Amino acid sequence: MAEEDIFKQFREHSVAEFFKKNRQMLGFSGKVRSLTMIVHEFVTNSLDACEEAGVLPEIFVQAEELGSDHYRLTVKDNGPGIPKSHVGKALGQMLAGTKFHRYLQQRGQQGIGASACTMFSYLTTGQPTKAMSSYKGKKVTANITIDFKGNKPVVEVLGEEPTEDRGLTVVAEFKDVRYERSNYGVYEYLRRTALANPHCSITLVEPNKEQVVFPRSVQANPPRPFEIKPHPLGISTHDLLEFAKHNKENRKISAFLQNAFSRLSAAKVDELRTILPDVDLDKDPTELDWNEAEKIVKAFQQVKWIAPAMDSLVPIGKEQIEASFTSIFSPDVLVVTERSPKVYRGGIPFMVEAGIAYGGGLVGAEKKGEVMRFSNRVPLLFDSGGCAITETIKTLDWGRYDIKNFENEPIAVLVNLVSVHVPYTSAGKQAVSPEEDVMEEIKLAVMEASRGVQRYLSGKRKAHDIATKKKVIGRYVPQLAGDLATLSGDKKDRVEKLLTRIIEEKYQDGGDEDPETKQETSEESGGGEEE
Amino acid sequence: MAEEDIFKQFREHSVAEFFKKNRQMLGFSGKVRSLTMIVHEFVTNSLDACEEAGVLPEIFVQAEELGSDHYRLTVKDNGPGIPKSHVGKALGQMLAGTKFHRYLQQRGQQGIGASACTMFSYLTTGQPTKAMSSYKGKKVTANITIDFKGNKPVVEVLGEEPTEDRGLTVVAEFKDVRYERSNYGVYEYLRRTALANPHCSITLVEPNKEQVVFPRSVQANPPRPFEIKPHPLGISTHDLLEFAKHNKENRKISAFLQNAFSRLSAAKVDELRTILPDVDLDKDPTELDWNEAEKIVKAFQQVKWIAPAMDSLVPIGKEQIEASFTSIFSPDVLVVTERSPKVYRGGIPFMVEAGIAYGGGLVGAEKKGEVMRFSNRVPLLFDSGGCAITETIKTLDWGRYDIKNFENEPIAVLVNLVSVHVPYTSAGKQAVSPEEDVMEEIKLAVMEASRGVQRYLSGKRKAHDIATKKKVIGRYVPQLAGDLATLSGDKKDRVEKLLTRIIEEKYQDGGDEDPETKQETSEESGGGEEE
């Protein structure tokens, strides 16, 4: 193409066109994986909606085979539903929704997933996605597709009627997908979802009509994570200026700061005044310029802040992880740790919980050295190679914890990363980006848990050593008893009994496992030492 | 938040806001990596622009340290420049550009990178990015930032003047970045760029003012890859309908098909007519419906097509990879393979070339088992864990090729994936998605090269075995010669000489390397056997 013509080729594209061409970035690569990704997107949305509305989630998933690599998928929830005004955008417009801009721990955080499924269905079958949404007494049924050029939903309303139900049902056809009961299939995804979400009831109807129920084992939703304001340490100069520009409630920067940020009290404003004598905190926030905003952001770094509120982050929890691990693996030892909340990139709150199971049912398990990754209770099945969780676990010096070769040991490690914004490596949300602060906490959580396992292993080894010694010494008892009996004139039987008792007393723990280690299932959380 | 209020939180977001919040998806995570990513985005754009305009690229990169983790970066090229009308969009609007929609092998393919740098600069310093663009006799100087809400450029034109120069210079400040001469730094990135692009001259001025020149070693640009039409096998029903809907030149589907697709001749249309008696190929393309389009796409699968045109894909080339490897590693053996073009996802053309260097300078090298990844000549330094190239190489059964432990051997493997659309795992473009067809070709390319290395290694081992045998037998020569001399009455000297000659003749290759293996630097391409 001649130089003159290059800029005639200049075009602007929508985010829908981008993801249409780069569907692999949404996780749509491979037939089995694609179907799992679709279920993942719908189910996470359903769980978020139920929990936000305070409803105990009941999810129904059905995959019907219509032809070769061709399925109809139904996902039904008992959440609040979506109003008619929003159902098109929620399912047919990328980067639209209630999640992207909120500082709230949720499974979804992009406003892309459901629309990506509508896209994938339409691209592979030409069919719209059918939504039946029962919201506040009205049920709307609509067919939804996407106008790619404009990234806009195309909605055909099929019916409206009054209803006493609530919830959203989505029915869509897909080609280029496949149902399989493999490690990367829908079944495994839902099994792991149930594991981390015991308050959910999930029913799966497989293509062979087999119905699998993952029943609810906890009769209440987990505590609702609170939506928080941004932490002063997590804010960039640009963000601060944007917030200030759009501020309408406060006439003074000082008041604006207290309202816009968490942990920013009047006393902290006074501290800022001392640090920043040349910035007028009493002027109108809209008058803030870049220089002043940058100074404020720098001053934020010098103030001692209270950590982000604990209640903004809700982990799976020790009891639940213990219960799940016990039921799956029946391990010999089980240690769960929960770190206290930290921040990454200066101020985005997150926390890490980790569990390690060793031995027992894992000895015969097909997969050794298993890593089970979760973020905000969502199982991460794919892209393990590029994930900070896997990376951290694989590069840990396991030898320090008496685990010689992680890949070949009967060990399973669970890590759940909880955050108001999980730094995923791509829009497919299957791997965590290697942010330094996040990796450090994952490491500390896993190390803490490892120490518990090590105590068990070293106890077991000690017991083994003692038993060996006892056995070796025991071999000399008859001979020695005979010799001593001859020398002392005592009876051989009596001498032998005495000797045996002495050995038993000396090595009294030999052969038994240390009951203290055996019972241990947890470590104190927080305060982990660094390497 | 009460259920009633959830949908008050419903918002639509721009792709700029998305990447602002998820900068890690653009590769901006970590200080050293972020600076490398910025250089990467600007330099790839410069190289694409120069090559498209037929100019031998001369690139100048300077990083100046302004403060702690605070740098000014200048990137200057001798390309055609950008006209005033487009300079804002090219540097300040995401998903805009000349690349996204074209079927052309280029380094950039998204229209995101340069604007992402403008974003990163603005977010971390509040400063605009300065562009000086000399295009067709006019030099325009402008400051550019991004309006995130609208994903629109904000352009302040600082000056316009006539010029005889051409090219684009970009100057921008960044914080939260760091210059380091590490494996992941700017220096290494440019070194590898030079390795795969010997027609470029690259000058780097480091923060300590040291000037590094990677000189041009080939005095002509590589052949220009041709822009091609989509291959019939790479088209989805949705794409076909979109093309047909926007078709303005052709009144009949038959003519439209011939014009819109590569390798679709009149003879092939006749074949399609035979396969599709019930689809009227003489009607207007705009009247095509989903069902008919789907039938046509299915019929495409039944026709035997010529593979995509070779000249749409331009590899680095055997000579160049050999020259580069020799100059870096001085290896004992060096094998380069080039596979013939294939398609993935049904019809996106791609090809793989691979090179393996073994021994020589690699024996003393710090890094064993090195993998050097490239896509369209661009070095991929990051996200190796999630990359199809790394994955394929690490899981190869190297033992079959006499390479016992890849990670500990003096071996370096280069893979370059060439395609009109590389399936990257994320917008940061540092890892290749594990598409089955692509992984298969990578495997075959590396296996072919491995066989060459194996011949060398087995030759070397054979030589070693022979030398050992010779040495052992040699020990008996004096004694045997003496005994034989006594028996035969001959002179011991003469017998010893004769015996030595017999041994030398029998093991004549011992100790020497097989000259055939030594010289071998390539395998026949194509036709690789499967595992």
Contacts between the chains, C-beta under 8 A, distances in Angstrom:
chain1	res1	chain2	res2	distance
A	1	B	52	6.8
A	1	B	227	6.4
A	3	B	52	7.4
A	3	B	53	4.6
A	3	B	54	7.5
A	3	B	80	5.1
A	6	B	52	6.2
A	6	B	53	7.6
A	6	B	80	7.2
A	6	B	98	5.6
A	7	B	82	7.6
A	7	B	83	5.9
A	7	B	85	7.6
A	7	B	86	5.4
A	7	B	98	6.8
A	9	B	98	4.3
A	9	B	101	7.9
A	9	B	102	6.5
A	10	B	86	5.6
A	10	B	89	7.1
A	10	B	90	7.9
A	10	B	96	7.1
A	10	B	97	6.5
A	10	B	98	5.3
A	11	B	96	7.1
A	11	B	97	7.3
A	11	B	98	7.6
A	11	B	100	6.8
A	11	B	101	5.8
A	12	B	89	7.3
A	12	B	93	6.9
A	12	B	95	6.6
A	12	B	96	4.5
A	13	B	95	4.3
A	13	B	96	7.0
A	13	B	100	5.3
A	13	B	101	7.1
A	13	B	111	6.7
A	14	B	95	7.1
A	15	B	15	4.4
A	15	B	18	7.2
A	15	B	95	6.8
A	17	B	95	7.5
A	17	B	100	7.6
A	18	B	15	7.2
A	18	B	95	5.6
A	18	B	100	7.5
A	18	B	110	7.1
A	21	B	100	7.4
A	21	B	421	7.2
A	22	B	110	7.8
A	22	B	423	7.5
A	22	B	424	7.3
A	22	B	427	7.9
A	24	B	423	5.0
A	24	B	424	7.7
A	24	B	425	6.7
A	24	B	433	4.0
A	24	B	435	7.2
A	25	B	424	7.3
A	25	B	425	6.7
A	25	B	426	5.6
A	25	B	427	6.8
A	25	B	433	7.9
A	29	B	423	7.4
A	29	B	433	5.3
A	29	B	434	6.7
A	29	B	435	6.2
A	30	B	434	7.6
A	30	B	436	7.3
A	52	B	1	6.8
A	52	B	3	7.4
A	52	B	6	6.2
A	53	B	3	4.6
A	53	B	6	7.6
A	54	B	3	7.5
A	80	B	3	5.0
A	80	B	6	7.2
A	82	B	7	7.6
A	83	B	7	5.8
A	85	B	7	7.6
A	86	B	7	5.5
A	86	B	10	5.6
A	89	B	10	7.1
A	89	B	12	7.2
A	90	B	10	7.9
A	93	B	12	6.8
A	95	B	12	6.6
A	95	B	13	4.2
A	95	B	14	7.1
A	95	B	15	6.8
A	95	B	17	7.5
A	95	B	18	5.6
A	96	B	10	7.2
A	96	B	11	7.1
A	96	B	12	4.5
A	96	B	13	7.0
A	97	B	10	6.5
A	97	B	11	7.3
A	98	B	6	5.6
A	98	B	7	6.7
A	98	B	9	4.3
A	98	B	10	5.2
A	98	B	11	7.6
A	100	B	11	6.8
A	100	B	13	5.3
A	100	B	17	7.6
A	100	B	18	7.5
A	100	B	21	7.4
A	101	B	9	7.9
A	101	B	11	5.8
A	101	B	13	7.2
A	102	B	9	6.5
A	110	B	18	7.1
A	110	B	22	7.8
A	111	B	13	6.7
A	122	B	238	6.7
A	123	B	236	5.7
A	123	B	237	7.9
A	123	B	238	4.8
A	124	B	236	7.2
A	124	B	237	7.9
A	126	B	237	5.8
A	126	B	238	6.8
A	126	B	241	7.8
A	126	B	290	3.8
A	126	B	293	7.7
A	126	B	294	6.6
A	227	B	1	6.5
A	236	B	123	5.7
A	236	B	124	7.2
A	237	B	123	7.9
A	237	B	124	8.0
A	237	B	126	5.7
A	238	B	122	6.7
A	238	B	123	4.8
A	238	B	126	6.8
A	241	B	126	7.8
A	290	B	126	3.8
A	293	B	126	7.7
A	294	B	126	6.6
A	383	B	386	5.5
A	383	B	425	7.3
A	385	B	385	4.1
A	385	B	386	4.6
A	385	B	387	7.6
A	385	B	390	7.6
A	385	B	391	6.3
A	386	B	383	5.4
A	386	B	385	4.7
A	386	B	386	2.5
A	386	B	387	7.8
A	386	B	425	7.0
A	386	B	431	6.5
A	387	B	385	7.6
A	387	B	386	7.7
A	390	B	385	7.6
A	391	B	385	6.3
A	421	B	21	7.1
A	423	B	22	7.5
A	423	B	24	5.0
A	423	B	29	7.4
A	424	B	22	7.3
A	424	B	24	7.6
A	424	B	25	7.3
A	425	B	24	6.6
A	425	B	25	6.7
A	425	B	383	7.3
A	425	B	386	7.0
A	425	B	425	7.3
A	425	B	426	5.7
A	426	B	25	5.6
A	426	B	425	5.8
A	426	B	426	3.6
A	426	B	427	7.5
A	427	B	22	7.9
A	427	B	25	6.8
A	427	B	426	7.6
A	431	B	386	6.5
A	433	B	24	4.0
A	433	B	25	7.9
A	433	B	29	5.2
A	434	B	29	6.6
A	434	B	30	7.4
A	435	B	24	7.2
A	435	B	29	6.1
A	436	B	30	7.1
